[in-house]
């Protein structure tokens, strides 16, 4: 990342594979005065649960007493859990599971934006990025299935577009984007790696560096869009 003296960076989901790698990479680069990492599994001031707005507000308040954040990355996502796999057909739809997937993949990042964007400088280049997925593209959907994950990521993409439009009125150099990291060797993708093409399964460390390099190249005209790790725009 470029020089960011006297500002901070924030990673939401810093205990996950991609989030922890992003946090480590930013600390190693040393471009930010402070790097804040938050996660549901962390305690104290580093605790943040996307399903609990009070914890998001508390994390933002903690960040707010220090250097303003010029980079916020929401590195979270839910595809499956022990008792729930991605839906393959309509018969698999479950309202409770759909609500949880939406809460984590779309509503949570939006509430993070609600509390963290007001902390970001009102002038100069700032970036708010949320991990989305290519399968959240309606235009690119040719296989169907994975109803909750696809739909919740599509909802996230729309929220990113809305937030970008609103934030432009506060800071016309703000960049609000959704980002697709590719297939990364983490717990989220592990059950589904069998069909990944050779050379397209990335370690978390490599994915983090690819994302940071891509984010560093974004410009204001890219705000409100979805980009993959190679900097290519993915149509909504």
N, C-alpha and C positions, 0 to 999 in steps of 0.2 A: 504493500500500500504506500501511497505517497506520504509526505511528511504531515503529521497530525499533532504537532507539539501543542500542549495545553488543551488537548481534547482527550476524550476517552472513547473506548470501544466497548460494546455490550454484546455478549453472546447469550442467547436464551436457548436452553437445552444443552448446556455445556458438559453434561455427564454422558451424552450420547456419543456414538462413534464420530460423526462429522463435527458435532459441536465441540467435543474435547479437542479434536485436531485443529479446529479453527482457533480456539482459545490459545492453544500451545503455539501455533504459528504466529499469531499476533503478538504474544508476549516475546517470542524469540526475535521478531522483527524490530521491536522496540520503537515503533513509530508513534505509539500513543502513550500519553502520560500514565494512564490507567487502563487495564483491561478487566472488565467485570464479567464473570461467568456465573450464570444462574441456572439452577436445575431443581426439579422436584425432589431429587434424592439428596440434595445438599441441605445443610442446616444453617441456622443463623441468618445473617444478612444475605447469604447466597441462595436462600430457598425461594423458589418460584414455581407455582403449580398453575399451569394454563387453565385448569378448571376452577380456579379460585381467584377471583378478581382482586380480593383484598391482598393476596400475596404478590400479585403483579404490581399493585399500587405501592406496596411497601418496598419492593425492589426498586421501583422508579424513584421513590423518595430517597432511598439510600444513594442511588446514582446522582440525584439532584444536588447533593451537598458538595460534590466535587466538580472536576472539569466536565463541561458539557459534552455529551456523546456526539461525535460526528459520524459514527458507524454503529448501526444496530443490526444484528443478524438473528433472525428467529430460525434456529436450526433444529426444528422439531417436526414430528410427523408420526402418524399411526396408520399402519396397514393391516396389522393382525395382532392378536394376543393369544395366550395359551388356549382359551376356550372359543376363539372366533377367528376364522380364516376369511380372506376376501371372498365376497359372494361371487359365485360363478353363474348364477341364474336368479330369476325373480323369486323362485320358491325359497331361496336362501335369505331373503330380506328379513331383517329383524329390527323393529323400531328402536329398541334400546341401543343396539349396536350402531345403527345409523346415527343416532343422536350423539353418541360418544365420539364417533369418528369425525362428525361435523364440529363438535366442541373442540377437539384437539387440533384438527387440520385447518379449520377456517375461523371459528369464533375466537379461539385462543390468540392466534396471531393478531387479529383485529383489535382485541382488547390490549395487547401489548402496544400496538401502535397508538391507541387512545391515550395511554399513560406515558409512553416514552417519546413520542414525536414532539410534544410540547417542551421537552428538555433540550432538544437539539437546537443548534444556533439558527437564528432567523435570517442569516445571510451566509454566503459561502457554500461550498459543496458539502453536502451531507448525503449519506446513503442509508436507507432502511431497506433491508432485503429479507425476504421470507422464503424458506425452502418449499418449492412446489414440486411438480413432476410433469413430465411430458404426457403421461397418461391422463392428466387433468385437462388436456387440450381437447375441446369438443371437435374442432376441425380435424385433428389428427387421429380421432378415435375410429379405428377400423375393426377392432376385435370385440368390443363390448366387455361385459363382465366387470368384476371389481367395482360394483356399483357405488358403494359408499366412498371408497378411496377416490375414484375418478370424480365423483360429483362434489366431494368436499374440497378437492384441490381446484376444481373449476370454480367453486364458490370463493376460494381464497384468491384466485386470479382476478375475479371481479372486484373483490374487496380492495386488492392492490390497486386496480385501476381507479376505483372511487377515491381511495385515500390519496393517490398521486394527484388527482385533479384538485382535491381540497387543499392539500399541502402546498401546491404551487402558489396559492394565494398568500401563504405565510412566508415562504422562502422560494423564490423562483429558480433557485439552483438546487433544490432538493431532488433527489433521485429515489423513487420508491419502486422497487422491482420484486418480481417473483423469480426465483432461480431454480434451475433443474441441475442437480449435481451429477447426473448419470447414475449408473448402477454401482453402488458402493458396498464394499464387503462389511456390512453391519448386520445387527440382529434383524433389522427391518427387512432386508433383502435376502437373508441367508436361505430361507426355504424355497426361494424362487430363482436361484442362480443357475439352474441347470441349462437354461436356454440362452444364457448370455454369450455373445460372440467372444472369441479369444481376443484378449487385449482390451476388452470393454468393461471389465470388472476392476474397479479401482480400489486401492487401499484408502482408508480414511484420510491419511496424511496427504496422499496425492490429490484426493478430491478437494481437500481444504485449500491446498495451494492453487489448484485450478480455479476454484471459486473466487479466491482473493485476487488472483491475476485478472480474471474476467471482470470482477467488480471494479477494479482499478481503472479499467478501460471504458467504463460506462460514462455517458454524457447525459445532460439534461433531457435531450430528445428521447432518451431511452426510458424515461420514467413512465410507469404505468404499464409496463410490458413484462413478458416472460422470456427469459434467456436461458439457454443451456450453458454447460460448463465451457464450451468452446466460443461463447459469445454470439451464437446464432439465435436470432429471435424465433421463438416457438409460437405459432399462431394460437390465439385463444379458441 
